[in-house]
Amino acid sequence: MNTLSLCQRRLKSSLLLVLPALGTLLGSGAICVSISEPTVAQETKPAEEVFSGPQVGEDLSAFEIVGVFDDAAGKRFDPIAEAKGKPLVLLFVHQANRPSIGLTRLLMTYLEQRQDNDVASCVVWLSADPTQAESDLKRMRHALPAKTLIGISPDGVEGPGTYGLNRQVTVTVLVGKENKVTANYALIQPSIQADLPKIFQSIVDIAGGEVPDVNKLQVPGMRPNATGNNPNQPNEALAEQVRTYLRPVIQKDATDEQVDEAAAAVEAWIEKDEAARKEIARISKTIVNSGKLENYGTPRCQEILRKWAEKYQ
């Protein structure tokens, strides 16, 4: 990757994050000016895309990580060399949260379960504090893929300098073959349902096989109290969907109209999905019967949860 293209990408990503805030500060007058100039509006439209890391066709250059677990602990590895010529998936974790860990776990589980272990993989943790990062990884080990190489970048929160990663995204997923990028996903809000099938397809495109159903992908090796081994809990993909749909319903600062709109989306979804309907029923009943219903959302939200607890079985 040349220095110019790297700088251009970083500048473009930074502008995308700053421009919405400037629009808010400038107010409606600035909006009127942009509307009156159709050429400007058309030119800024493609700037919605966010970039992170080398793009399709660019090189996957060598870099180092420091291993965290078992025999790899404390040792330095080059994930490109470790792939030994196989197709490769690199997942850079910029921000560790439930969506990013959920996507990481399912993606790497799929790669571990592929026949003949034909695709190499590596999870790269980016942090300004390597000691704290190591402590965090060991604490959440039960939620991470068991066989995947996981390491911390010694280059800090920016990651390998030649990769031009965007620290404002949550995860960057690079799919590659023969040391060239074949697909790039810069995800600000990772979604198992929306993003993972696309990533699976990019892997299948270079390595063959069939795109798995994320709702049926099982995560082995989980602790007994984790989702995968408890028959009364949904699988990780369904759990992520439920969280995504319920989050706007239970927002404490939501208006009645916003709650109704979010609830309507939930009802439309579970009308077509029996497993989701059962999970929404279970959650609603648990909340209503907990004696702490008033802790969830607004009065309108609480009314809807009561309705769901009675309506859905």
matplotlib code that plots the C-alpha trace (Angstrom):
import matplotlib.pyplot as plt

x = [0.0, 1.5, 1.6, -0.7, -3.6, -3.2, -3.5, -6.4, -8.3, -7.7, -8.7, -11.8, -12.9, -12.2, -14.3, -17.2, -17.3, -16.9, -19.3, -22.6, -21.5, -20.7, -24.1, -25.7, -23.7, -24.3, -28.0, -30.7, -29.1, -26.2, -28.7, -30.5, -27.3, -26.4, -29.9, -29.7, -26.6, -27.5, -24.1, -22.5, -25.1, -24.5, -20.7, -20.9, -23.3, -20.7, -18.9, -21.2, -18.7, -16.2, -12.8, -10.4, -7.4, -6.1, -8.7, -9.6, -6.6, -4.1, -1.4, -1.7, 1.8, 3.6, 3.0, 3.4, 1.1, 1.9, 0.1, -2.0, -3.1, -1.4, 1.7, 1.4, 1.5, 4.1, 5.4, 5.5, 3.8, 3.3, -0.3, 0.5, 3.4, 1.3, -1.3, 1.2, -0.4, -3.9, -6.8, -6.8, -9.3, -7.9, -10.3, -9.1, -11.0, -10.9, -13.6, -14.5, -18.3, -21.1, -21.7, -18.0, -17.4, -20.5, -19.5, -15.9, -17.0, -19.4, -17.1, -14.1, -16.2, -17.3, -13.7, -12.7, -15.4, -14.6, -13.5, -9.7, -9.1, -8.7, -8.9, -6.4, -7.6, -6.3, -8.0, -5.9, -6.6, -5.9, -5.3, -3.3, -2.6, -1.3, -1.2, -4.9, -5.7, -4.1, -6.1, -9.3, -8.7, -8.0, -11.1, -13.4, -11.6, -14.7, -16.5, -13.7, -13.0, -11.0, -8.6, -8.1, -4.8, -5.5, -3.0, -2.4, -0.9, 2.4, 1.6, -1.1, -4.6, -3.7, -2.5, 0.1, 1.2, 1.1, -2.5, -4.1, -6.8, -9.5, -9.8, -13.3, -14.8, -15.6, -14.1, -12.2, -12.5, -10.1, -10.5, -7.5, -5.9, -2.3, -1.5, -4.0, -7.2, -10.3, -12.9, -12.9, -15.5, -15.2, -18.0, -19.0, -22.0, -21.3, -24.5, -24.5, -27.6, -26.7, -22.9, -21.9, -23.6, -21.8, -18.5, -19.3, -20.0, -16.7, -14.9, -16.9, -16.0, -12.3, -12.3, -15.5, -18.2, -21.7, -22.7, -23.9, -27.2, -26.1, -29.2, -28.0, -24.3, -23.4, -20.6, -18.8, -16.8, -18.9, -19.3, -22.5, -24.0, -23.3, -25.8, -24.6, -25.1, -28.3, -31.4, -33.5, -31.4, -31.3, -28.3, -25.9, -27.3, -30.9, -29.8, -28.1, -31.2, -33.4, -31.0, -31.1, -34.9, -35.5, -33.0, -35.1, -38.2, -36.7, -34.9, -35.8, -35.7, -37.9, -41.1, -44.4, -44.2, -40.7, -41.6, -44.7, -42.6, -39.9, -42.6, -44.3, -40.9, -40.6, -44.1, -43.6, -40.4, -41.6, -44.8, -42.6, -40.1, -41.4, -38.1, -38.0, -41.6, -40.8, -37.8, -39.7, -42.4, -39.8, -38.1, -41.3, -42.6, -39.3, -39.4, -43.0, -42.8, -39.5, -41.2, -38.9, -40.9, -40.6, -36.9, -37.4, -38.0, -41.0, -44.5, -45.5, -42.7, -43.9, -47.4, -46.2, -44.1, -47.2, -49.1, -46.4, -46.1, -49.8, -50.1, -47.1, -46.4]
y = [0.0, 3.4, 6.3, 8.5, 6.0, 5.3, 9.0, 9.5, 6.7, 8.0, 11.5, 10.3, 8.2, 11.1, 13.5, 11.0, 11.1, 14.8, 16.1, 15.0, 16.9, 20.0, 19.8, 19.8, 22.8, 24.9, 24.4, 24.6, 27.5, 25.3, 22.6, 25.1, 26.0, 22.4, 21.7, 24.7, 23.2, 19.8, 19.2, 19.4, 17.0, 14.5, 14.6, 14.0, 11.1, 8.4, 9.6, 7.4, 4.4, 4.0, 2.6, 0.7, -1.3, -2.4, -2.5, -5.2, -6.0, -4.5, -6.4, -8.3, -7.3, -9.0, -7.7, -9.1, -9.9, -11.2, -14.4, -14.6, -18.1, -21.4, -22.2, -19.0, -16.8, -14.1, -15.3, -13.1, -14.3, -13.1, -14.1, -13.9, -16.3, -18.5, -18.9, -20.9, -19.9, -20.7, -18.3, -16.1, -14.1, -11.4, -9.8, -6.7, -5.8, -2.1, -2.0, -5.0, -5.1, -7.6, -7.2, -7.4, -10.4, -12.2, -11.7, -12.8, -15.9, -17.0, -16.1, -18.0, -20.9, -21.3, -21.2, -23.8, -26.1, -25.9, -29.2, -29.8, -26.5, -25.0, -21.3, -19.7, -17.1, -14.7, -12.3, -9.2, -7.1, -3.4, -1.5, 1.4, -0.7, -4.2, -5.3, -4.4, -6.0, -9.3, -9.2, -8.5, -11.3, -13.9, -12.8, -13.3, -16.3, -18.5, -16.2, -16.4, -19.0, -21.9, -22.8, -19.5, -17.7, -14.6, -11.9, -8.3, -5.9, -4.4, -1.3, -0.1, 1.1, 2.0, -1.5, -2.2, 1.0, -0.3, -1.4, 2.0, 0.8, 3.2, 3.3, 4.7, 1.4, -1.5, -4.3, -4.6, -8.0, -8.7, -11.8, -12.6, -15.1, -15.3, -12.3, -10.0, -8.6, -10.1, -8.6, -5.8, -5.1, -2.0, -2.3, 0.5, -1.5, -5.2, -7.3, -11.0, -11.1, -8.3, -8.6, -12.2, -13.8, -11.3, -12.3, -16.0, -15.4, -13.7, -16.7, -19.2, -17.2, -17.9, -21.2, -23.0, -24.6, -23.4, -20.3, -21.5, -20.4, -18.1, -19.2, -22.8, -22.3, -23.8, -22.6, -25.5, -25.3, -22.8, -22.9, -24.5, -21.1, -19.7, -19.6, -22.5, -25.3, -24.2, -25.5, -22.8, -20.0, -19.0, -19.5, -16.6, -15.4, -15.3, -13.7, -10.9, -10.4, -10.2, -7.6, -5.5, -5.5, -4.9, -2.2, 0.6, -0.7, -0.4, 2.9, 5.1, 8.3, 7.1, 8.8, 6.7, 7.0, 5.6, 2.8, 1.9, 1.9, -0.3, -2.7, -2.9, -4.0, -6.7, -8.0, -8.1, -10.1, -12.6, -13.2, -15.0, -16.6, -19.1, -19.3, -15.5, -15.4, -17.9, -16.0, -12.6, -14.4, -15.8, -12.4, -10.5, -13.0, -13.0, -9.2, -8.9, -11.6, -10.3, -7.5, -5.0, -4.1, -0.4, -0.6, -1.3, 1.5, 3.9, 3.3, 2.7, 0.1, -1.6, -1.8, -3.5, -6.0, -6.9, -7.5, -9.7, -11.7, -12.6, -12.8, -14.9, -18.5]
z = [0.0, -0.9, 1.5, -0.5, -0.7, 3.1, 3.9, 1.5, 3.2, 6.7, 5.7, 4.1, 7.1, 9.5, 7.4, 7.4, 11.2, 11.5, 8.9, 10.6, 13.8, 11.8, 10.2, 13.6, 14.8, 11.7, 11.8, 9.1, 7.3, 6.2, 5.1, 2.8, 1.1, 0.3, -1.0, -3.3, -5.0, -6.5, -7.8, -4.3, -2.9, -5.6, -5.1, -1.3, -1.6, -2.1, 1.0, 3.2, 2.9, 5.8, 5.1, 7.3, 6.3, 2.9, 0.2, -2.3, -4.5, -2.1, -0.3, 3.0, 4.3, 7.2, 10.7, 14.3, 17.1, 20.6, 21.6, 24.7, 25.4, 26.1, 24.1, 22.1, 25.2, 25.0, 21.7, 18.5, 15.4, 11.9, 10.9, 7.2, 7.6, 9.9, 7.1, 5.0, 1.8, 2.7, 2.3, 5.3, 7.5, 9.7, 12.3, 14.0, 17.2, 17.7, 20.4, 22.6, 23.2, 23.0, 19.2, 18.3, 20.5, 19.2, 15.6, 16.4, 18.1, 15.3, 12.5, 13.9, 15.0, 11.3, 10.2, 12.8, 11.6, 7.9, 6.5, 6.3, 8.2, 4.7, 5.8, 8.2, 10.7, 13.3, 15.8, 16.4, 19.5, 19.3, 22.5, 23.9, 27.0, 26.2, 29.8, 30.3, 26.9, 28.0, 31.3, 29.5, 27.0, 29.7, 31.6, 28.5, 27.2, 27.6, 25.1, 22.5, 19.8, 21.2, 18.4, 16.6, 17.0, 19.1, 19.8, 20.8, 18.3, 19.7, 17.6, 19.9, 19.2, 15.6, 14.7, 12.0, 10.4, 6.9, 7.2, 7.6, 10.1, 11.2, 15.0, 14.8, 13.6, 15.9, 13.9, 10.6, 8.8, 6.0, 3.7, 1.6, -0.8, -2.0, 0.2, -1.5, 0.0, -1.6, 0.7, 3.4, 6.0, 8.2, 10.7, 13.1, 14.4, 13.8, 13.2, 13.1, 10.9, 8.5, 8.2, 8.9, 5.9, 3.6, 5.2, 4.9, 1.2, 0.7, 2.3, 0.2, -2.9, -2.4, -0.6, -1.7, 0.4, 1.3, 3.2, 6.6, 8.2, 11.1, 13.1, 13.0, 13.6, 17.0, 19.2, 21.0, 24.2, 26.0, 29.7, 31.1, 31.9, 28.4, 25.6, 23.5, 26.1, 27.8, 26.0, 27.6, 26.0, 22.4, 20.2, 19.8, 16.5, 17.8, 21.0, 19.0, 17.0, 20.1, 21.6, 18.5, 18.3, 22.0, 22.6, 21.1, 22.9, 26.3, 25.9, 28.9, 26.9, 24.0, 23.2, 23.0, 19.2, 19.1, 21.5, 19.4, 16.2, 17.7, 19.2, 15.8, 14.3, 16.9, 16.3, 12.5, 13.0, 15.5, 13.5, 11.0, 13.4, 16.0, 17.9, 18.1, 19.3, 22.1, 23.2, 23.3, 25.3, 27.7, 28.2, 28.6, 31.2, 33.1, 33.3, 34.2, 36.9, 38.3, 40.3, 38.7, 35.6, 36.4, 35.8, 32.1, 29.7, 29.8, 31.0, 27.4, 27.1, 30.3, 29.0, 25.8, 27.8, 29.8, 26.6, 25.1, 28.3, 28.0, 24.2, 23.2, 24.3]

ax = plt.figure().add_subplot(projection="3d")
ax.plot(x, y, z, "-o")
ax.set_aspect("equal")
plt.show()
